[in-house]
Amino acid sequence: AAVLIDKARRRGEQVVLLVRNHPALMLVAASLRHRVDGFLFQSSYPLDAHHKSFFKRIAHRGLIRVASRGVTGVVAVSPLGLERARALCSPRAHGLVVPLLSDLPQSPNANEALWGGTIESVRFIYAGTHAPRRRLDIVLEGVVAALEEGIDAAFLFVGGKEQEVELLREACEIQAWERSGRIRFLNAVPRPELPSLLSGADFFFF
């Protein structure tokens, strides 16, 4: 990080550190605070409140409090999260709420041809890696079970490599629902096109 900061300085650029609420990363950023123009704390999952270990919760909270004294701005996904995070930081730190997913305007060209099902079908979309560690095979088991029970829905999976998708297709039930258009796979799309894809869906799931 120090090397990157030095390179940016030589180019005459300003440097702002953006750190999620992991104590180790917070301490590293705090140690570099004197070399940068700003230090932003992004509050996401509250480790200091929900870690399984009581002692680690206390340690997380203490380390974040120490490291966050130099924080100049706090970014959270909700007003409640912002309030909680600012309590750990300097009262002078600016605050900003950026929701995880905002309502997207319906694009007139929202890739209608990519969706299966009917006009009334509820649309679900997943966008991201299809690597085995994501266990999309379990997700697809649930999708197949729901479709077999008669749910009127269409499921679009975006971003899988061909070999990853082929592994997921090994279940014959998936292939049958894919042929009917209720389950569809789409290779990676350019990031600027994702908002248009998302705007065509009713639910985005992880």
Protein Blocks (a to p, Z undefined) as FASTA:
>chain_A
ZZmmmmmmmnopacdddddfbfklmmmmmmmmmmpmbdcdddfbdfklmgfblklmmmmm
mmmmmmmmmpcbdcdfbfklmmmmmmmmcfkbccddddfbdcddddfbgolmlpgcjfkl
ccdddeddfbfklommmmmmmmmmmmmnopacddddehiafklmmmmmmpmklmmmmmno
paccdddddfklmmmmmmmpmbdcZZ
